[in-house]
Amino acid sequence: MRLSIAITIAGIAMVAIAAVLFLLGSQASSLASSVNEALAQLNKTKAAVLGPGDNVSFSFPEPSILLVNSSAPLKVVPESLRVVVQGTIMAVAVQPGVSVYLVNNNTRPVSFRYAVVTISPSLSRAVFFALISLGLGFVGFVVLVVGVVLYVLKK
């Protein structure tokens, strides 16, 4: 009986610690607000036009996410970069010092708009804390359930 109570208390403590970690490091919402600000900026910027075969280059001093909204698909060079496409919006993860080229391989001009989300160390730390707290909370919940089940079975 004492073992089940100790396990239950350990589970409650783990869940509580996870909640505190999540609240302390919950600047993860700043990631969502940064992306929302970039999307708003994306819709406000003046469209640029790339003629057939033309390209434009970008380079960033910090880790960033380049958001591009184009009227037709554009090729991203180097191709080793992580690119996610959702509808007409393309997100490109860019490391510092890497030049990114958007190339128009179409036979007609393509208009595009872009915005940049800078990934700061505090933002990375917030995401790290959120993931750690979620994992710890899950493990704590499992330990809590095991403790309660042991307590009920011993009665």
ROSE-4610 file (N, C-alpha, C; in Angstrom, 1 decimal, always signed):
// ROSE-4610
residu = [M/M/M/R/R/R/L/L/L/S/S/S/I/I/I/A/A/A/I/I/I/T/T/T/I/I/I/A/A/A/G/G/G/I/I/I/A/A/A/M/M/M/V/V/V/A/A/A/I/I/I/A/A/A/A/A/A/V/V/V/L/L/L/F/F/F/L/L/L/L/L/L/G/G/G/S/S/S/Q/Q/Q/A/A/A/S/S/S/S/S/S/L/L/L/A/A/A/S/S/S/S/S/S/V/V/V/N/N/N/E/E/E/A/A/A/L/L/L/A/A/A/Q/Q/Q/L/L/L/N/N/N/K/K/K/T/T/T/K/K/K/A/A/A/A/A/A/V/V/V/L/L/L/G/G/G/P/P/P/G/G/G/D/D/D/N/N/N/V/V/V/S/S/S/F/F/F/S/S/S/F/F/F/P/P/P/E/E/E/P/P/P/S/S/S/I/I/I/L/L/L/L/L/L/V/V/V/N/N/N/S/S/S/S/S/S/A/A/A/P/P/P/L/L/L/K/K/K/V/V/V/V/V/V/P/P/P/E/E/E/S/S/S/L/L/L/R/R/R/V/V/V/V/V/V/V/V/V/Q/Q/Q/G/G/G/T/T/T/I/I/I/M/M/M/A/A/A/V/V/V/A/A/A/V/V/V/Q/Q/Q/P/P/P/G/G/G/V/V/V/S/S/S/V/V/V/Y/Y/Y/L/L/L/V/V/V/N/N/N/N/N/N/N/N/N/T/T/T/R/R/R/P/P/P/V/V/V/S/S/S/F/F/F/R/R/R/Y/Y/Y/A/A/A/V/V/V/V/V/V/T/T/T/I/I/I/S/S/S/P/P/P/S/S/S/L/L/L/S/S/S/R/R/R/A/A/A/V/V/V/F/F/F/F/F/F/A/A/A/L/L/L/I/I/I/S/S/S/L/L/L/G/G/G/L/L/L/G/G/G/F/F/F/V/V/V/G/G/G/F/F/F/V/V/V/V/V/V/L/L/L/V/V/V/V/V/V/G/G/G/V/V/V/V/V/V/L/L/L/Y/Y/Y/V/V/V/L/L/L/K/K/K/K/K/K]
num = [1/1/1/2/2/2/3/3/3/4/4/4/5/5/5/6/6/6/7/7/7/8/8/8/9/9/9/10/10/10/11/11/11/12/12/12/13/13/13/14/14/14/15/15/15/16/16/16/17/17/17/18/18/18/19/19/19/20/20/20/21/21/21/22/22/22/23/23/23/24/24/24/25/25/25/26/26/26/27/27/27/28/28/28/29/29/29/30/30/30/31/31/31/32/32/32/33/33/33/34/34/34/35/35/35/36/36/36/37/37/37/38/38/38/39/39/39/40/40/40/41/41/41/42/42/42/43/43/43/44/44/44/45/45/45/46/46/46/47/47/47/48/48/48/49/49/49/50/50/50/51/51/51/52/52/52/53/53/53/54/54/54/55/55/55/56/56/56/57/57/57/58/58/58/59/59/59/60/60/60/61/61/61/62/62/62/63/63/63/64/64/64/65/65/65/66/66/66/67/67/67/68/68/68/69/69/69/70/70/70/71/71/71/72/72/72/73/73/73/74/74/74/75/75/75/76/76/76/77/77/77/78/78/78/79/79/79/80/80/80/81/81/81/82/82/82/83/83/83/84/84/84/85/85/85/86/86/86/87/87/87/88/88/88/89/89/89/90/90/90/91/91/91/92/92/92/93/93/93/94/94/94/95/95/95/96/96/96/97/97/97/98/98/98/99/99/99/100/100/100/101/101/101/102/102/102/103/103/103/104/104/104/105/105/105/106/106/106/107/107/107/108/108/108/109/109/109/110/110/110/111/111/111/112/112/112/113/113/113/114/114/114/115/115/115/116/116/116/117/117/117/118/118/118/119/119/119/120/120/120/121/121/121/122/122/122/123/123/123/124/124/124/125/125/125/126/126/126/127/127/127/128/128/128/129/129/129/130/130/130/131/131/131/132/132/132/133/133/133/134/134/134/135/135/135/136/136/136/137/137/137/138/138/138/139/139/139/140/140/140/141/141/141/142/142/142/143/143/143/144/144/144/145/145/145/146/146/146/147/147/147/148/148/148/149/149/149/150/150/150/151/151/151/152/152/152/153/153/153/154/154/154/155/155/155]
x = [+0.8/+0.0/+0.9/+1.9/+2.8/+3.5/+3.9/+4.5/+3.6/+2.3/+1.4/+1.2/+1.2/+1.0/+2.3/+3.5/+4.7/+4.7/+4.3/+4.3/+3.3/+2.1/+1.1/+1.7/+2.3/+2.9/+4.0/+4.8/+5.9/+5.2/+4.1/+3.4/+2.9/+2.3/+1.7/+2.9/+4.0/+5.1/+5.7/+5.7/+6.2/+5.3/+4.0/+3.0/+3.1/+3.3/+3.5/+4.7/+5.8/+7.1/+6.9/+6.3/+6.1/+5.2/+4.2/+3.4/+4.2/+5.0/+5.9/+6.9/+7.5/+8.4/+7.7/+6.5/+5.8/+5.5/+5.0/+4.7/+5.9/+7.0/+8.2/+8.8/+8.7/+9.3/+8.3/+7.1/+6.0/+6.1/+7.3/+7.4/+7.2/+6.8/+6.5/+5.4/+4.5/+3.5/+4.1/+5.3/+6.0/+6.3/+6.5/+6.8/+5.5/+4.4/+3.1/+2.9/+3.2/+3.0/+4.0/+5.3/+6.3/+5.8/+5.3/+4.8/+3.6/+2.7/+1.5/+1.9/+2.9/+3.4/+4.0/+4.8/+5.4/+4.4/+3.3/+2.2/+1.5/+1.3/+0.7/+1.6/+2.9/+3.9/+3.9/+3.8/+3.8/+2.6/+1.5/+0.3/+0.4/+1.3/+1.4/+2.5/+3.5/+4.6/+4.2/+4.9/+4.7/+5.2/+4.5/+4.9/+6.1/+7.0/+8.1/+7.9/+8.5/+8.2/+9.6/+9.6/+10.7/+10.3/+11.1/+10.9/+11.3/+11.0/+11.4/+12.9/+13.4/+14.8/+15.5/+14.8/+15.5/+15.5/+16.4/+16.4/+16.7/+16.4/+16.7/+17.3/+18.3/+19.0/+18.7/+18.8/+18.6/+19.7/+20.2/+21.2/+20.8/+20.9/+20.5/+21.7/+21.9/+23.0/+22.6/+21.3/+20.8/+19.9/+19.7/+18.8/+17.4/+16.8/+15.6/+14.7/+13.4/+12.5/+12.0/+12.2/+11.8/+10.5/+9.5/+8.1/+7.9/+7.5/+7.3/+5.9/+5.2/+3.9/+4.1/+3.9/+4.1/+2.9/+2.8/+1.7/+1.9/+3.1/+3.5/+4.6/+4.8/+6.0/+7.3/+8.2/+9.5/+10.5/+11.6/+12.6/+13.5/+13.8/+14.7/+16.1/+17.1/+18.5/+19.3/+20.0/+20.3/+19.1/+19.0/+17.9/+17.9/+19.1/+19.2/+18.5/+18.0/+17.3/+15.9/+15.5/+14.2/+13.1/+12.2/+11.1/+9.8/+8.8/+7.5/+6.6/+5.6/+4.7/+3.3/+2.5/+1.1/+0.4/-0.3/-1.0/-0.1/-0.2/+0.8/+1.9/+1.9/+3.0/+4.0/+5.3/+6.4/+7.2/+7.6/+8.5/+9.8/+10.9/+12.3/+13.1/+13.6/+14.4/+15.9/+16.4/+17.7/+18.7/+19.9/+20.9/+21.7/+22.4/+23.2/+24.3/+24.5/+25.5/+25.2/+24.1/+23.7/+22.9/+23.3/+22.6/+21.5/+20.3/+19.1/+18.7/+18.5/+18.1/+16.7/+15.8/+14.5/+14.6/+14.4/+14.5/+13.2/+12.9/+11.7/+12.0/+11.6/+11.7/+10.5/+9.6/+8.4/+8.6/+7.7/+7.8/+7.1/+6.6/+6.0/+6.5/+6.3/+6.7/+5.9/+6.6/+6.0/+6.1/+5.0/+5.0/+5.1/+5.9/+6.0/+6.2/+5.8/+6.0/+6.8/+7.5/+8.3/+8.3/+8.5/+8.7/+9.7/+10.3/+11.3/+11.0/+11.1/+10.9/+12.3/+12.9/+14.2/+14.0/+14.8/+14.7/+15.8/+15.3/+16.3/+16.6/+17.7/+18.0/+16.9/+16.3/+15.2/+14.0/+13.7/+12.6/+12.9/+14.2/+14.6/+14.5/+14.9/+14.8/+13.4/+12.5/+11.1/+10.5/+10.8/+10.3/+10.9/+12.2/+12.8/+12.1/+11.8/+11.1/+9.7/+9.1/+7.7/+7.7/+8.7/+8.8/+9.2/+10.1/+10.6/+9.4/+8.7/+7.5/+6.4/+6.2/+5.2/+5.6/+6.8/+7.3/+7.3/+7.7/+7.7/+6.3/+5.4/+4.0/+3.4/+3.7/+3.2/+3.7/+5.0/+5.5/+4.9/+4.8/+4.2/+2.8/+2.0/+0.6/+0.6/+1.5/+1.5/+1.9/+2.9/+3.3/+2.1/+1.4/+0.2/-0.8/-1.1/-2.1/-1.7/-0.4/+0.1/-0.1/+0.3/+0.1/-1.3/-2.2/-3.6/-4.1/-3.8/-4.2/-3.6/-2.3/-1.8/-2.5/-2.9/-3.6/-4.9/-5.7/-7.0/-6.9/-5.9/-5.7/-5.4/-4.6/-4.2/-5.3/-6.3/-7.4/-8.3]
y = [-1.2/+0.0/+1.3/+1.3/+2.4/+2.6/+1.5/+1.6/+2.3/+1.9/+2.5/+4.0/+4.4/+5.8/+6.6/+6.0/+6.6/+6.8/+5.8/+5.9/+7.0/+7.0/+8.0/+9.4/+9.6/+10.9/+11.3/+10.3/+10.6/+11.0/+10.4/+10.7/+12.1/+12.5/+13.9/+14.9/+14.6/+15.5/+15.7/+14.6/+14.7/+15.6/+15.4/+16.2/+17.7/+17.9/+19.3/+19.9/+19.2/+19.8/+20.0/+19.2/+19.4/+20.6/+20.8/+22.0/+23.3/+23.3/+24.4/+24.7/+23.7/+23.8/+24.4/+23.9/+24.4/+25.9/+26.3/+27.7/+28.6/+28.1/+28.9/+29.1/+28.0/+28.1/+28.3/+28.7/+28.8/+30.0/+30.3/+31.3/+30.7/+29.4/+28.7/+29.4/+30.1/+30.8/+32.0/+32.4/+33.4/+32.9/+31.6/+31.0/+31.2/+30.9/+31.1/+32.5/+33.4/+34.9/+35.4/+34.8/+35.2/+34.8/+33.5/+33.1/+33.9/+34.2/+35.0/+36.4/+37.0/+38.3/+38.2/+37.1/+37.0/+36.8/+36.0/+35.8/+37.1/+37.9/+39.2/+40.1/+40.1/+40.8/+40.3/+39.0/+38.4/+39.0/+39.2/+39.7/+41.2/+41.9/+43.4/+43.8/+43.0/+43.4/+43.5/+44.3/+44.5/+43.3/+42.8/+41.7/+42.0/+41.1/+41.2/+40.2/+40.5/+39.6/+39.0/+37.7/+37.0/+36.6/+37.0/+36.6/+35.2/+34.6/+33.2/+33.0/+32.1/+31.8/+32.8/+33.7/+34.7/+34.0/+34.6/+34.1/+35.3/+35.1/+36.0/+35.3/+35.9/+35.3/+35.9/+35.1/+35.6/+35.0/+35.7/+35.2/+35.8/+35.0/+35.4/+35.2/+36.1/+35.9/+35.0/+34.7/+33.9/+32.8/+31.7/+30.7/+31.3/+31.0/+31.7/+30.7/+31.2/+30.5/+31.5/+31.2/+32.1/+31.7/+32.5/+32.3/+32.9/+32.2/+32.7/+32.4/+33.4/+33.2/+33.6/+32.6/+32.9/+32.5/+33.1/+32.8/+31.4/+30.9/+29.6/+29.1/+27.8/+27.2/+27.7/+28.0/+28.4/+27.3/+27.1/+26.1/+26.8/+26.0/+26.5/+25.8/+26.6/+26.1/+26.6/+25.8/+24.4/+23.6/+22.4/+21.5/+20.8/+20.8/+20.1/+20.8/+22.0/+22.7/+22.1/+22.2/+21.7/+22.6/+22.2/+23.0/+22.4/+23.2/+22.7/+23.6/+23.0/+23.7/+23.5/+24.6/+24.5/+25.4/+24.9/+25.8/+26.5/+27.9/+28.7/+29.2/+28.9/+29.4/+28.3/+28.7/+27.8/+28.3/+27.4/+27.7/+27.0/+27.8/+27.2/+27.5/+26.4/+26.5/+26.8/+28.0/+28.4/+28.5/+28.0/+28.1/+29.4/+29.9/+31.1/+30.9/+32.0/+31.9/+31.1/+30.5/+29.8/+30.7/+30.8/+31.6/+30.8/+31.3/+30.6/+31.3/+30.6/+31.1/+30.6/+31.5/+31.2/+31.3/+30.3/+30.3/+30.0/+30.9/+30.7/+29.8/+28.6/+27.6/+27.6/+28.5/+28.6/+29.3/+29.2/+29.9/+31.3/+31.7/+33.0/+33.6/+34.9/+35.6/+35.1/+35.1/+34.7/+35.8/+36.2/+37.2/+36.5/+37.1/+36.5/+37.5/+37.2/+38.0/+37.1/+37.7/+36.9/+37.6/+36.8/+37.3/+36.4/+36.8/+36.0/+35.9/+34.7/+34.5/+34.1/+34.9/+34.6/+33.7/+32.6/+31.7/+32.1/+32.7/+33.2/+32.1/+32.2/+31.1/+31.0/+32.1/+32.0/+31.3/+31.4/+30.7/+29.2/+28.8/+27.4/+26.9/+27.6/+27.2/+27.0/+27.9/+27.7/+26.4/+26.1/+24.9/+23.7/+23.8/+22.7/+22.4/+23.5/+23.4/+22.8/+23.2/+22.7/+21.2/+20.8/+19.3/+18.5/+19.0/+18.3/+18.2/+19.3/+19.3/+18.4/+18.3/+17.4/+15.9/+15.6/+14.3/+13.9/+14.8/+14.6/+14.4/+15.3/+15.2/+13.9/+13.4/+12.1/+10.9/+10.9/+9.9/+10.0/+11.2/+11.5/+11.0/+11.2/+10.7/+9.2/+8.5/+7.1/+6.6/+7.2/+6.8/+7.0/+8.1/+8.4/+7.3/+6.9/+5.9/+4.5/+4.2/+2.9/+2.9/+4.1/+4.2/+4.0/+4.6/+4.5/+3.1/+2.5/+1.1/+0.2/+0.3/-0.5/-0.3/+1.0/+1.3/+0.6/+0.7/+0.1/-1.5/-2.1/-3.5/-4.0/-3.2/-3.7/-3.6/-2.8/-2.6/-3.8]
z = [+0.0/+0.0/+0.0/+0.8/+0.8/-0.5/-1.2/-2.5/-3.5/-3.5/-4.4/-4.2/-2.9/-2.5/-3.0/-2.8/-3.2/-4.7/-5.4/-6.9/-7.4/-6.7/-7.1/-6.8/-5.6/-5.3/-6.3/-6.7/-7.7/-9.1/-9.4/-10.7/-10.6/-9.5/-9.3/-9.3/-8.7/-8.7/-10.1/-10.9/-12.3/-13.1/-13.0/-13.7/-13.3/-12.0/-11.5/-12.1/-12.1/-12.6/-14.1/-14.8/-16.2/-16.5/-15.6/-15.8/-15.5/-14.5/-14.2/-15.3/-15.8/-17.0/-18.2/-18.4/-19.6/-19.4/-18.2/-18.0/-18.0/-17.5/-17.5/-18.9/-19.7/-21.0/-22.1/-21.7/-22.7/-23.6/-24.0/-25.1/-26.4/-26.4/-27.6/-28.4/-27.6/-28.3/-29.1/-28.7/-29.5/-30.9/-31.0/-32.4/-33.2/-32.6/-33.4/-33.7/-32.8/-33.0/-34.1/-34.0/-35.1/-36.4/-36.5/-37.8/-38.3/-37.4/-37.7/-38.2/-37.5/-38.0/-39.4/-39.6/-40.9/-42.0/-41.7/-42.7/-43.0/-41.9/-42.1/-43.0/-42.7/-43.5/-44.9/-45.1/-46.4/-47.3/-46.7/-47.4/-47.7/-46.9/-47.0/-48.0/-48.2/-49.0/-50.5/-51.1/-52.6/-53.3/-54.3/-55.1/-56.0/-56.1/-57.0/-58.1/-59.3/-60.4/-60.9/-61.1/-61.7/-63.1/-64.1/-65.5/-65.7/-66.8/-67.1/-67.0/-66.2/-66.1/-65.1/-64.6/-63.6/-62.2/-61.4/-60.0/-59.1/-57.8/-56.8/-55.6/-54.9/-53.8/-52.5/-51.5/-50.1/-49.2/-48.2/-47.3/-45.9/-44.9/-43.6/-42.6/-41.6/-40.6/-39.5/-39.3/-38.2/-38.8/-38.1/-38.6/-38.8/-40.0/-40.3/-41.1/-41.2/-42.1/-43.1/-44.4/-45.5/-45.9/-45.9/-46.4/-47.7/-48.7/-50.0/-50.5/-51.0/-51.6/-53.1/-54.0/-55.4/-56.2/-57.4/-58.3/-59.0/-59.1/-59.7/-58.9/-58.9/-58.1/-58.5/-57.6/-57.8/-57.3/-58.0/-57.6/-56.6/-55.5/-54.4/-54.6/-54.6/-54.8/-53.6/-52.8/-53.1/-52.7/-53.4/-53.2/-51.9/-51.2/-49.9/-48.8/-49.0/-48.0/-47.7/-46.5/-46.1/-46.6/-47.4/-48.0/-47.7/-47.2/-47.0/-47.8/-48.5/-49.3/-48.8/-48.6/-48.2/-49.1/-50.1/-51.0/-51.9/-51.8/-52.6/-51.8/-50.5/-49.6/-49.4/-49.5/-49.4/-48.2/-47.3/-46.2/-46.4/-46.3/-46.5/-45.2/-44.6/-43.4/-43.9/-43.4/-43.9/-42.7/-42.9/-41.9/-42.2/-41.2/-41.3/-42.4/-43.2/-44.2/-45.5/-45.6/-46.8/-47.7/-48.9/-49.9/-50.5/-50.5/-51.1/-52.3/-53.4/-54.7/-55.0/-55.4/-55.9/-57.4/-58.2/-59.6/-60.3/-61.3/-62.1/-63.2/-63.2/-64.3/-65.2/-65.0/-65.8/-67.1/-68.0/-69.3/-69.2/-68.1/-67.9/-66.6/-66.5/-65.3/-64.1/-62.9/-61.7/-60.7/-60.1/-59.0/-57.7/-56.8/-55.5/-54.4/-53.2/-52.0/-51.0/-50.1/-49.1/-47.8/-46.7/-45.4/-44.7/-43.6/-42.9/-41.4/-40.9/-39.4/-38.9/-38.1/-37.5/-36.3/-36.2/-35.1/-34.1/-33.1/-32.0/-31.1/-30.3/-29.3/-28.3/-27.9/-26.9/-27.4/-28.7/-29.3/-29.3/-29.7/-29.6/-28.2/-27.3/-25.9/-25.4/-25.9/-25.5/-26.1/-27.3/-28.0/-27.2/-26.9/-26.1/-24.8/-24.0/-22.8/-23.0/-24.0/-24.3/-24.6/-25.4/-25.7/-24.4/-23.7/-22.4/-21.5/-21.3/-20.3/-20.8/-22.1/-22.6/-22.4/-22.6/-22.4/-20.9/-20.0/-18.6/-18.1/-18.6/-18.2/-18.6/-19.8/-20.2/-19.3/-19.0/-18.2/-16.8/-16.3/-15.0/-14.9/-15.9/-16.0/-16.0/-16.7/-16.7/-15.3/-14.7/-13.3/-12.4/-12.5/-11.7/-11.8/-13.0/-13.3/-12.7/-12.9/-12.3/-10.8/-10.1/-8.7/-8.2/-8.9/-8.6/-8.8/-9.9/-10.1/-9.1/-8.7/-7.6/-6.3/-6.0/-4.8/-4.8/-5.9/-6.0/-5.9/-6.5/-6.5/-5.1/-4.3/-3.0/-1.9/-2.2/-1.3/-1.1]
